[in-house]
Amino acid sequence: MDRVLEEMEFLARSANRGDVLTALTDAPHDRQALAQETGASQPTLGRILRDFEERDWVTATDEGYTATATGRLVATGLTELSDSLAAELHLRDISEWLPAEDLGFDLRRLGDATITTPTQTRPSAPVGRVIDLIEAADHVRILSHAFNEATLSAVVEWVADGGTFEGVFSAAAIEAVADEAALCEQLRQLQASDGARLRVAEESVPLAVTVADDTVSLLLRDEQGRLQAAVDADDQAVESWATDLHGRYWDDARPLTDSDLAAGE
């Protein structure tokens, strides 16, 4: 382990080392090409290449320096670690609310995600972000354990303008809406729309996920149910996970009926 830590420290002491090794993994380079790509000086490159050759991470060929098999192994691990740390830093402020056990994808996929949090002047900013995504989409799927009044109103208007909607909501969420006359009327209106299909999940729904065309948005809440952030990503793996998750709940759920909405009357 001590030797492993020494090698990690060796790489971490200079950003140029990682840049050079990555460049030589992509393609052979001579020293001039390495200098142009990495910005490292020739003396620095000389030291780096000597150190790498001593470790058998690179070798000189007629086409220039190139990474060996073990050099490629190190470069791959370095890239993965860099991507992981970049994603962690991006998500750090909201990490305590991420339902990691329920997310079926590598969190590095959220490394470039858009994060929207409440502010004093815009306490409903996360909901506003999701509404913006819905209004810009043609087709929306939602899986959720709760209704938000603003989102429901936006969906009703958006469907009336031609959007298509597939929603799966927990039975508890439907019951809560049925107890609120104004919300219940909006849900009746949505249910009657040709562009909307609604289903009720009897099982617990642990997440609030919106798929607006190709964009996936997660609404994150704390243990008291307070909304803390919206996280949205345009990532194929995240979209595939969210679409499959929505599909599984959709298949197990039942259609919303008038009797569900009459429960609070």
N, C-alpha and C positions, 0 to 999 in steps of 0.2 A: 504493500500500500504506500510506503514511503516513496518508492520510485515512481509510482503513478502520480502522487501529489507533486513530486519534483518536476515531472514532465508537464503536468497541468500548469504549474507555476512558470515553467520555461515558456510555454505558449502565451500565457496571460501577460507576461512582462512586456510584450511588444505586439501591437496590433498588426504590424507589418508581417510577422511570422505567419499568422493565420491567413492574411491576404495572399502571401506568396504561395503557401501550400495549397490554398483553394484554387489559385490561378493555374498552378502546375497540375492540378487534378483535372481541370477542364481541358487543357491542351498544352503541348510542349511550348516553352518560351525560352528565348535567349535573354541575356541580362538586360539588354536595351528594351525589349518588349516588356519585361517584368517591371522595369523602372517606370515605363509609361503607364502601365496598368495599375500599379500599386502606389506610385509616388515615392517609393523608397529610393534613397541615394545609392550609388554604386558601392561605396564602402559598406553600407548597411546590408545590401544584397549579398555582398561577398561573405560577410559574417553569417548571415542566415543560411545561405546555401552550404557553407562548410558545416555548420551545425546540423543541417538536415542530412547531408551526405554521411556524416558520422553516425547518424541514427538509421541510415538506410531508408529514409523517407523519400528521397529524390535521387535521381541518377542523371548523368549527362549523356545525351545522345547526339546524333548528327543533326537532329532537328531542334535541339536545345535541351534544357532541363525538363524533366518530367517526373511526376510522382510515381513511386513504386506502389506495389499492392498494399503494403502496410502504411505508406504515406496516404493513400486514398482512404484507408480505414480511419486514420486519425482525422483527416479532413472532413469525412462524413460525420464523425462524432462531434467535431468542433462546430460544424454547421448546425447539427441538431441541437447542441447545447446553446448555441447563440440564438437560434430560433425560439427555444424554450424560455430562455431568460428574457428575450424581447417580449414574448407573449405574457410572461409573468409580470413584468414591469407594467405592461399596458393594462393588465387586469387587476393589478394589486389592490387598488382602492375599492374594488367591488367584489373581491375574491370571497369574502365571507358569506356572500349571498348567492354565489354560484352553486347550483345543486349538482355538484360534480358526479354524484352517484347515479344521477338520472340522465347525464349527457353522454350519448353514445358516439362521441367523436373525440379526436385529439384536441385538447384545448389550444394547441398551437394554431388551430384553424381560426381562432378568434384574435390572433395577434394583430390583425388590421381592422378589427371590428369597430363600428361606430358606437360609442358609449354616451348615453344621454342620462344625466342625473338631475334631480330636482335642485332648484336654486330658490333663494328667497323671493326673487321677482317672478320666477316661473316654476312654482312647485309641481305643476302637472306636466313638466317638460317631457318626461318619459312617455306618457300617454300621447302627448302631442306628436312625438316622433313616430309612434306606431300609426297614428291616424294619417300622418303625412305619407307614410309608405302605402297604406291602404288606398288612399285617394289617388295615388299615382299608378296603381296596379290595375290589371284587367281581371285577375282571378285571385281570390284570397281564401286561405284555409286557416282556421283557428282551432286550437285545442287549448282549453282553459278550465281552471277551477273557479273562476270568478268572472263576473261581468263588470265592466266599467261604464258608467252612464254616458260619458263623452264618446267612448268608442262605439257603443251601441247606436247612439244617435248618428255618428258618422257613417257607420255601416248601412244603416237604413237609407240614408240619403244616397250613398254611393251605389247601392244595389238599384235604387230607383232610377239612377242615371245610366244603368246598363252593366254594372259590375256583377260578377258571379261569385257566390260565397258558399263555402261549406264549413259549418261550425259544429264542433263536438264540445259539449259543456257538461260538467259534472252535475249530478242530480241536485247537489246542494246549491250550486249556482243558479239553477233554474228555480228552485224553491225560493231563493232570496229575491229573484226578480218577480216571481208571482205575488210576493207580499208587498211589492211597491207598484201602485196603480199606474203611475206614469211609465215606469220601465216595462211593466207587463204589456201595456198598450203598444209600446214600440216593438217589443218582441213579437207580438201578434202581427203587427204590420210587416215585420221582416219575414215571419213564417209564411205569410200570404203572398210574398213576392215570388215571381217566377224564377228569379235569379238566385234564390237562396234555398239551401237545404240545411236543416238543423237536426242534430241527433243528441241524445242524452246518454251519458256514460254513468252506469250505476256504480262502477268501481271508482276508487279515488283517482283524481287527476293531479299529479304532483307538479305540473308545469303550466306556464302560460306561454304558448308558442304561436306566433303568427307567421304564415308563409305568404308573402305578398309577391306574386310572380316568382322571381328567383331569389328574393331577399328573405332571410329568416330573422325574426326578432324575438328575443326573450325578454319578458318582463320579470324583474327580480324583486322579491319582497323579503323583508326581514321576518324574524320569528313572530312579531306582532302583526304581520300582514301589511305593514307600511311599504309602499312602493319606493324602491331605492334606485332603480336604474332600468333603462332599456338598452339591450345590447343587440345590434343587428349586423349581419354579415352577408356578403355576397360570395359564398363559398360553396362549391359543388358538393363537398363531403357533408357540410352542415345542412345544406338543402336536402340531400338524400336522406340523412338521418331524420330531419323534421318531417319530410313527406312520408317516410315509412312509419314514423311514430303516429302521425295523424291517421294514416291508413289503418293501423292496427286498432286504434281506439274506435275509429269509424265503423269498422267491421263488427266490433263487439257491442257497439252502442245501439240504441233503439231510436226510432223516429220521435221527434217532439210531437206531442198531441195537445189538443185543446184542453184535455183534462189536466195536463201538467200546468197549464197557465191558469186554470180555475182553482188551483189548490189553495190560493190565498183568499179566495172570495168568501 
